Amino acid sequence: MRFPTPLLLLMLLCTSTLSLANSAQAEKPNIIFILCDNLGYGDVGCYGSQLHRTPHLDKMAEEGLKLTGFYVSSGVCTPSRASVMSGCYPRRVNMQKSDSGGLVLQPVSPKGLHPQEVTMAEVLKSAGYTTTIIGKWHLGDQPELLPTRQGFDSYFGIPYSDDMTPREGKPWPPLPLMEDEKVLESGVDRALLTKRYTERAVSFIEENQKKPFFLYLPHAMPGSTRSPFASEAFLGKSKNGTYGDSVEELDWSTGEILKTLKRLDLDEKTLVVWTSDNGAPRRNPPQGSNAPLKGWGYDVSEGAMRVPCIIRWPGKIPHATTNTLCSTMDLYPTFAKLAGAKVPEDRIIDGKDIWPILSEPKTAKSPHKAFFYYFGDQLQAVRSGAWKLYLPNTKRKINSRTTKEQAAELYQLNEDISEETNVAADHPEVVKRLIGYAEEARKDLGDTDRPGAGQREAAWIENPKPLLPE
């Protein structure tokens, strides 16, 4: 018997090590996270819409997991998006309100998500992922706060909401379209954003198909304007005006991305998450729908903070529907787990790994003892299990200037999804327990005029400047 020479042994060891490394690399899923803007729970067909044609999203739900108990951490976009990137409640990272006391950042704001926060993109980048954001950022428009300083290899999109354009009393710059840290266009055509974002996303997938990638696609639409935008191919085609046109174009966009994955044989290698940053806001006449939920975007109703969510990964995630409570904060540690990356251990991350829910939706339970509904800096409601309590408050904030008295209201959401029957008087022990959870949150995260022990700082930039072409 002839034994291998030392050189041959070394070659075999190196080959084996390389093979294992390639295998480990291959096991990491590509991750695509699609986030719509102001799209309601009842705005797509698989969630009950009779107005909007959404065949691609409906098919995605038929092939994957439809979540009916999925939440954002805030009913408005800046705090909601801060949670996505940080895996934390907005108050944890001090992004619950703007520098001016409003709920969202406006152009040329000195405030933003602190660069020392370890973002979702940074966690995935540490595991070897190529990362990009294509779309709306809204976590700071100064150079030090842009996505390219927060873990993204590249950026193409608008830095804040589509309605933040120059007008009387608002001397803002024309809405900029950015490439990395430069303004490509000053006064971008908003009707073409969904189309251009989709084309850029398809190109990114094609260019990075041989290595793990993270594509964050936060759309601008349906957006914050009273008349949403859509490209010519979709304009006037829906039953619901420009709002419906924009929703149907977003459905097309998702279809193009799923088609690309199949064409490139990436379908079974890619996790796709589709959701919204908050519920549809009130419009007169109505545009979006949060049915059958109560309320509209921008508050703490179910309609504001419970959003549609579809997750697809053929062969890994079964076709099912789950009402288990989870949130956008949970995507951060879940993506990290799937990527083989480490979640920071030197700070609190509020999100939990929900892979058990995604992979075993019929048996898994929520990892959250309680979930907290903040309106800006004020804690207004708490949910535990099926119970949601609107906290008693003599000065409950309605907006930055108005308050009203709020009595305790308790709803059993599994039986009363529309929050129609207040059962607080029938279940005093549940009210007491949920108020106890609220007090724990106040100590940790804070409340109006009360800092929390677990809060971290936001970033503040001196002498902010408008984004203009060079």
C-alpha positions as CSV (number, residue, x, y, z in Angstrom):
1,M,0.0,0.0,0.0
2,R,1.4,3.4,-1.0
3,F,0.6,6.3,1.3
4,P,0.2,9.9,0.0
5,T,3.2,12.1,0.1
6,P,3.2,15.1,2.5
7,L,2.7,17.3,-0.6
8,L,-0.2,15.3,-1.8
9,L,-1.8,15.4,1.6
10,L,-1.4,19.2,1.7
11,M,-3.0,19.4,-1.8
12,L,-5.9,17.2,-0.7
13,L,-6.4,19.2,2.5
14,C,-6.4,22.5,0.6
15,T,-8.8,21.1,-2.0
16,S,-11.1,19.8,0.8
17,T,-11.0,23.2,2.6
18,L,-11.7,25.1,-0.6
19,S,-14.6,22.7,-1.3
20,L,-16.0,23.3,2.2
21,A,-15.6,27.0,1.8
22,N,-17.4,27.0,-1.5
23,S,-20.1,24.8,-0.1
24,A,-20.6,27.2,2.8
25,Q,-20.7,30.1,0.5
26,A,-23.3,28.4,-1.7
27,E,-25.5,27.8,1.3
28,K,-25.9,31.5,2.0
29,P,-29.1,32.6,0.4
30,N,-29.3,35.8,-1.6
31,I,-31.7,38.2,0.2
32,I,-34.0,40.6,-1.6
33,F,-36.1,42.9,0.7
34,I,-38.8,44.9,-1.1
35,L,-40.4,47.7,0.9
36,C,-43.3,49.6,-0.4
37,D,-44.2,53.1,0.8
38,N,-47.6,53.8,2.5
39,L,-49.2,50.7,1.0
40,G,-52.1,49.3,3.1
41,Y,-52.9,45.9,4.5
42,G,-55.9,45.6,2.1
43,D,-54.2,46.9,-1.1
44,V,-53.3,43.6,-2.8
45,G,-55.4,40.8,-4.0
46,C,-54.2,38.1,-1.7
47,Y,-55.1,40.4,1.3
48,G,-58.6,41.1,0.0
49,S,-58.3,43.9,-2.5
50,Q,-61.1,44.0,-5.1
51,L,-59.7,47.2,-6.8
52,H,-56.1,46.3,-7.6
53,R,-54.8,43.6,-9.9
54,T,-51.8,42.0,-8.3
55,P,-51.2,38.7,-10.0
56,H,-47.5,38.4,-9.2
57,L,-47.9,39.1,-5.5
58,D,-50.9,36.7,-5.4
59,K,-48.8,34.0,-7.0
60,M,-45.9,34.8,-4.6
61,A,-48.3,34.2,-1.7
62,E,-49.5,31.0,-3.3
63,E,-45.9,29.8,-3.5
64,G,-44.7,31.1,-0.1
65,L,-45.7,32.4,3.3
66,K,-48.4,35.0,3.8
67,L,-48.1,36.7,7.2
68,T,-51.3,38.3,8.7
69,G,-49.8,39.3,12.1
70,F,-46.8,41.2,10.7
71,Y,-46.0,44.7,12.1
72,V,-43.8,47.7,11.5
73,S,-42.5,49.6,14.6
74,S,-44.1,52.9,13.6
75,G,-47.0,54.2,11.6
76,V,-44.7,56.6,9.7
77,C,-41.7,56.1,7.5
78,T,-38.5,57.5,9.1
79,P,-39.0,55.7,12.4
80,S,-40.2,52.6,10.6
81,R,-37.2,52.5,8.3
82,A,-34.8,53.1,11.2
83,S,-36.1,49.9,12.8
84,V,-35.6,48.0,9.6
85,M,-31.9,49.0,9.4
86,S,-31.1,48.7,13.2
87,G,-33.4,45.9,14.3
88,C,-34.6,48.1,17.1
89,Y,-37.6,50.2,18.2
90,P,-37.2,53.8,16.9
91,R,-36.9,55.1,20.5
92,R,-34.0,52.7,21.1
93,V,-32.0,54.6,18.4
94,N,-33.6,58.0,19.0
95,M,-35.2,58.1,15.5
96,Q,-38.8,58.4,16.8
97,K,-39.0,62.0,15.8
98,S,-37.3,64.6,13.7
99,D,-35.0,67.5,14.7
100,S,-38.0,69.8,14.4
101,G,-40.2,67.7,16.6
102,G,-42.2,66.1,13.7
103,L,-42.4,62.5,12.9
104,V,-40.2,62.2,9.8
105,L,-37.0,63.8,8.6
106,Q,-37.3,66.6,6.1
107,P,-34.7,67.7,3.5
108,V,-31.5,69.3,4.9
109,S,-32.1,67.9,8.3
110,P,-29.1,67.7,10.7
111,K,-30.4,64.5,12.2
112,G,-30.1,60.9,11.0
113,L,-29.4,57.3,12.0
114,H,-26.1,57.2,13.9
115,P,-23.1,55.9,11.8
116,Q,-22.2,53.8,14.9
117,E,-25.4,51.8,14.6
118,V,-24.5,48.4,13.0
119,T,-27.1,48.2,10.2
120,M,-28.6,45.2,8.5
121,A,-26.4,45.9,5.5
122,E,-23.2,46.0,7.6
123,V,-24.1,42.7,9.3
124,L,-24.6,41.0,5.9
125,K,-21.5,42.7,4.4
126,S,-19.5,41.2,7.2
127,A,-20.6,37.7,6.0
128,G,-19.4,38.3,2.5
129,Y,-22.5,39.8,0.9
130,T,-22.5,42.4,-1.9
131,T,-25.0,45.0,-0.7
132,T,-27.1,47.6,-2.5
133,I,-30.0,49.9,-1.8
134,I,-32.2,51.0,-4.7
135,G,-34.9,53.4,-3.6
136,K,-36.0,55.6,-0.7
137,W,-33.6,56.0,2.2
138,H,-35.1,58.6,4.6
139,L,-32.6,58.2,7.4
140,G,-30.5,61.3,6.8
141,D,-29.5,63.1,3.7
142,Q,-26.1,64.5,4.7
143,P,-23.0,62.8,3.3
144,E,-22.1,61.3,6.6
145,L,-25.6,59.7,6.9
146,L,-26.1,58.3,3.4
147,P,-26.4,54.5,2.8
148,T,-22.9,54.2,1.5
149,R,-21.7,55.1,5.0
150,Q,-24.0,52.5,6.5
151,G,-22.9,49.3,4.9
152,F,-24.2,49.5,1.4
153,D,-21.7,49.1,-1.5
154,S,-23.9,51.2,-3.8
155,Y,-27.0,53.4,-3.7
156,F,-29.4,54.5,-6.4
157,G,-32.5,56.4,-5.3
158,I,-34.1,59.4,-3.6
159,P,-32.9,60.3,0.0
160,Y,-36.4,61.1,1.4
161,S,-40.1,61.0,0.5
162,D,-41.4,61.7,-3.0
163,D,-43.6,64.6,-1.8
164,M,-40.6,66.6,-0.3
165,T,-40.3,69.0,-3.2
166,P,-39.9,72.8,-3.2
167,R,-43.1,74.8,-2.4
168,E,-44.2,77.9,-0.6
169,G,-42.7,78.0,2.9
170,K,-40.5,74.9,2.0
171,P,-37.3,76.1,0.3
172,W,-36.1,72.6,-0.3
173,P,-33.9,71.5,-3.2
174,P,-35.6,69.8,-6.2
175,L,-36.1,66.1,-5.4
176,P,-32.7,64.5,-6.0
177,L,-32.0,61.2,-7.6
178,M,-28.7,59.9,-6.2
179,E,-26.0,57.5,-7.4
180,D,-23.9,56.6,-4.3
181,E,-23.2,60.1,-2.9
182,K,-23.7,62.2,-5.9
183,V,-26.9,63.9,-7.3
184,L,-27.5,62.5,-10.7
185,E,-30.7,64.4,-11.4
186,S,-32.2,67.4,-9.6
187,G,-35.9,67.2,-9.9
188,V,-36.3,63.6,-10.9
189,D,-39.4,62.4,-12.8
190,R,-41.3,60.6,-10.1
191,A,-43.5,58.7,-12.7
192,L,-40.4,56.8,-13.8
193,L,-39.1,55.8,-10.4
194,T,-40.7,52.4,-10.1
195,K,-39.6,51.5,-13.6
196,R,-36.1,52.7,-13.2
197,Y,-35.7,51.1,-9.8
198,T,-36.8,47.8,-11.2
199,E,-34.4,47.9,-14.2
200,R,-31.6,48.7,-11.8
201,A,-32.5,45.9,-9.5
202,V,-32.6,43.4,-12.4
203,S,-29.2,44.6,-13.5
204,F,-27.8,44.2,-10.0
205,I,-29.0,40.6,-9.7
206,E,-27.5,39.8,-13.1
207,E,-24.2,41.3,-12.2
208,N,-24.0,39.6,-8.8
209,Q,-25.5,36.2,-9.6
210,K,-22.4,34.2,-8.7
211,K,-22.0,35.5,-5.2
212,P,-24.3,36.1,-2.2
213,F,-26.0,39.5,-2.5
214,F,-28.4,41.7,-0.5
215,L,-30.8,43.8,-2.5
216,Y,-32.8,46.3,-0.4
217,L,-35.5,47.8,-2.7
218,P,-37.5,50.5,-0.8
219,H,-39.9,51.8,-3.4
220,A,-41.1,55.4,-3.4
221,M,-44.7,54.4,-4.3
222,P,-47.6,54.6,-3.6
223,G,-45.8,57.3,-1.7
224,S,-46.8,60.4,0.2
225,T,-48.3,62.6,-2.5
226,R,-52.0,63.0,-2.9
227,S,-51.7,61.8,-6.5
228,P,-49.2,58.9,-6.7
229,F,-47.1,58.3,-9.8
230,A,-46.9,55.5,-12.3
231,S,-45.2,55.2,-15.7
232,E,-47.1,55.5,-18.9
233,A,-47.6,51.7,-19.3
234,F,-49.7,51.7,-16.1
235,L,-51.2,55.1,-16.0
236,G,-55.0,55.1,-16.1
237,K,-55.2,51.3,-16.2
238,S,-56.4,50.5,-12.7
239,K,-59.9,50.9,-11.2
240,N,-58.5,53.2,-8.5
241,G,-56.9,56.2,-10.1
242,T,-53.2,56.9,-9.9
243,Y,-53.0,55.2,-6.5
244,G,-54.2,51.9,-8.0
245,D,-51.9,52.5,-11.1
246,S,-48.9,52.7,-8.8
247,V,-49.9,49.6,-6.8
248,E,-50.3,47.6,-10.0
249,E,-46.9,48.8,-11.3
250,L,-45.3,47.7,-8.0
251,D,-46.8,44.3,-8.6
252,W,-45.3,44.2,-12.0
253,S,-41.9,45.2,-10.5
254,T,-42.0,42.3,-8.1
255,G,-42.9,40.0,-11.0
256,E,-39.9,41.2,-13.0
257,I,-37.6,40.4,-10.1
258,L,-39.1,36.9,-9.5
259,K,-38.8,36.3,-13.3
260,T,-35.2,37.3,-13.2
261,L,-34.4,34.8,-10.4
262,K,-36.0,32.0,-12.3
263,R,-34.2,32.9,-15.5
264,L,-30.8,32.9,-13.8
265,D,-31.5,29.7,-11.8
266,L,-31.4,31.7,-8.5
267,D,-35.0,30.9,-7.5
268,E,-34.2,28.3,-4.9
269,K,-31.1,30.2,-3.7
270,T,-32.9,33.5,-2.9
271,L,-35.1,34.6,0.0
272,V,-37.5,37.4,-1.1
273,V,-39.4,39.5,1.5
274,W,-42.1,41.9,0.3
275,T,-43.9,44.3,2.7
276,S,-44.8,48.0,3.4
277,D,-43.3,50.6,5.7
278,N,-46.7,51.5,7.2
279,G,-50.4,51.4,6.4
280,A,-52.2,53.5,3.9
281,P,-52.9,57.1,5.1
282,R,-56.3,58.7,5.2
283,R,-57.2,60.4,1.9
284,N,-60.4,62.2,0.8
285,P,-61.6,60.5,-1.3
286,P,-60.0,57.3,-0.1
287,Q,-57.2,55.8,-2.1
288,G,-55.5,53.0,-0.2
289,S,-57.2,50.4,2.0
290,N,-56.2,48.8,5.4
291,A,-59.3,46.7,5.5
292,P,-60.4,44.8,7.5
293,L,-58.1,46.7,10.0
294,K,-59.2,49.8,11.9
295,G,-57.6,53.1,11.2
296,W,-55.1,54.7,8.8
297,G,-51.4,55.2,8.5
298,Y,-49.5,57.6,10.8
299,D,-51.0,56.6,14.1
300,V,-50.9,53.4,16.3
301,S,-54.0,51.7,15.0
302,E,-53.8,48.2,13.5
303,G,-54.3,49.9,10.1
304,A,-51.2,52.0,10.6
305,M,-48.8,49.4,12.0
306,R,-50.0,45.9,10.8
307,V,-48.9,45.5,7.2
308,P,-49.1,42.9,4.4
309,C,-46.0,40.7,4.2
310,I,-45.2,37.8,1.8
311,I,-42.0,35.8,2.1
312,R,-40.8,33.3,-0.5
313,W,-37.9,30.9,-0.7
314,P,-38.8,27.7,-2.7
315,G,-37.8,24.5,-0.9
316,K,-37.1,26.3,2.4
317,I,-40.3,28.2,3.3
318,P,-43.6,26.3,2.9
319,H,-46.8,27.6,1.4
320,A,-48.9,28.7,4.4
321,T,-50.6,31.6,6.2
322,T,-49.6,32.5,9.7
323,N,-51.1,35.0,12.2
324,T,-48.1,34.8,14.5
325,L,-46.9,38.2,15.8
326,C,-43.6,39.3,14.3
327,S,-42.2,42.5,12.9
328,T,-39.8,44.2,10.5
329,M,-37.3,44.4,13.5
330,D,-37.1,40.6,13.4
331,L,-35.7,40.6,9.8
332,Y,-32.3,41.9,11.0
333,P,-31.4,38.9,13.2
334,T,-33.2,36.5,10.9
335,F,-31.2,37.6,7.9
336,A,-28.0,37.5,10.0
337,K,-28.7,33.9,11.0
338,L,-29.3,32.7,7.4
339,A,-26.1,34.5,6.3
340,G,-24.0,33.0,9.1
341,A,-23.3,36.5,10.4
342,K,-23.1,37.7,14.0
343,V,-25.6,40.0,15.5
344,P,-23.8,42.7,17.6
345,E,-23.5,41.7,21.2
346,D,-22.4,45.1,22.6
347,R,-25.9,46.6,22.3
348,I,-29.6,45.7,22.6
349,I,-31.2,44.5,19.4
350,D,-35.0,44.3,19.9
351,G,-35.7,42.1,16.9
352,K,-35.7,38.3,17.3
353,D,-34.8,35.5,15.0
354,I,-38.1,34.4,13.4
355,W,-36.7,31.6,11.2
356,P,-38.7,29.1,13.2
357,I,-41.9,30.9,12.2
358,L,-40.9,31.1,8.6
359,S,-39.8,27.5,8.3
360,E,-42.5,25.9,10.6
361,P,-45.3,28.4,10.5
362,K,-48.0,26.0,11.8
363,T,-46.2,25.2,15.1
364,A,-43.9,28.1,15.9
365,K,-44.8,30.8,18.4
366,S,-44.0,34.5,18.6
367,P,-40.7,35.2,20.3
368,H,-42.1,38.5,21.7
369,K,-43.6,38.6,25.2
370,A,-45.0,42.1,24.3
371,F,-45.0,44.4,21.3
372,F,-45.1,48.2,21.8
373,Y,-46.9,50.8,19.7
374,Y,-45.2,54.2,19.9
375,F,-46.5,57.4,18.3
376,G,-43.4,59.5,18.1
377,D,-41.9,59.6,21.6
378,Q,-45.1,58.5,23.3
379,L,-46.1,54.9,24.2
380,Q,-49.7,54.5,23.3
381,A,-50.5,50.8,23.1
382,V,-49.1,47.4,23.9
383,R,-49.9,43.9,22.5
384,S,-49.2,40.5,24.1
385,G,-50.5,37.4,22.5
386,A,-53.9,38.2,21.0
387,W,-54.5,41.1,23.4
388,K,-54.0,44.8,22.5
389,L,-54.4,47.5,25.0
390,Y,-54.7,51.2,24.2
391,L,-53.1,52.7,27.3
392,P,-55.1,55.1,29.5
393,N,-53.7,58.6,29.0
394,T,-55.0,62.0,29.8
395,K,-52.7,63.6,27.2
396,R,-52.6,61.1,24.3
397,K,-50.9,62.8,21.3
398,I,-52.9,63.0,18.1
399,N,-50.2,65.1,16.4
400,S,-47.3,67.3,17.4
401,R,-49.8,70.0,18.7
402,T,-53.0,68.2,19.8
403,T,-53.7,65.8,22.6
404,K,-56.9,64.1,23.9
405,E,-57.9,61.9,26.8
406,Q,-57.7,58.2,26.2
407,A,-59.5,55.6,28.4
408,A,-58.2,52.0,28.5
409,E,-59.3,50.0,25.5
410,L,-58.7,46.3,25.3
411,Y,-59.2,44.2,22.1
412,Q,-58.9,40.5,21.5
413,L,-57.4,40.7,18.0
414,N,-57.7,37.1,17.0
415,E,-61.5,37.4,17.4
416,D,-61.8,41.1,16.7
417,I,-59.3,42.1,14.0
418,S,-61.2,45.4,13.3
419,E,-61.0,46.5,17.0
420,E,-64.7,47.0,17.4
421,T,-65.5,45.6,20.8
422,N,-63.7,47.1,23.9
423,V,-63.5,44.3,26.5
424,A,-61.3,46.2,29.1
425,A,-64.1,46.0,31.7
426,D,-64.4,42.2,31.3
427,H,-60.7,41.5,31.7
428,P,-59.1,43.7,34.4
429,E,-56.3,41.2,34.9
430,V,-55.2,41.4,31.3
431,V,-55.3,45.2,31.4
432,K,-53.1,45.1,34.6
433,R,-50.6,42.7,33.0
434,L,-50.3,44.8,29.8
435,I,-49.9,48.0,31.8
436,G,-47.0,46.2,33.6
437,Y,-45.4,45.4,30.2
438,A,-45.8,49.1,29.3
439,E,-44.1,50.2,32.4
440,E,-41.1,47.9,31.6
441,A,-40.9,49.6,28.1
442,R,-41.0,53.1,29.6
443,K,-38.1,52.3,31.8
444,D,-36.1,50.8,28.9
445,L,-37.2,52.8,25.9
446,G,-38.8,55.9,27.5
447,D,-42.0,57.8,27.0
448,T,-43.0,61.4,26.6
449,D,-40.6,63.6,28.6
450,R,-39.0,60.4,30.1
451,P,-35.8,59.1,28.6
452,G,-35.2,55.3,28.6
453,A,-32.2,53.7,30.2
454,G,-31.6,51.7,27.1
455,Q,-31.7,54.5,24.5
456,R,-28.8,55.3,22.2
457,E,-28.0,58.5,20.4
458,A,-29.0,59.6,16.9
459,A,-26.5,61.5,14.7
460,W,-26.4,65.3,14.5
461,I,-24.6,67.1,11.7
462,E,-23.4,70.6,12.0
463,N,-24.3,73.0,9.1
464,P,-26.3,70.6,6.9
465,K,-26.4,71.5,3.2
466,P,-29.0,70.8,0.5
467,L,-28.3,68.0,-2.0
468,L,-27.5,69.6,-5.3
469,P,-25.6,68.5,-8.4
470,E,-21.9,69.2,-8.3
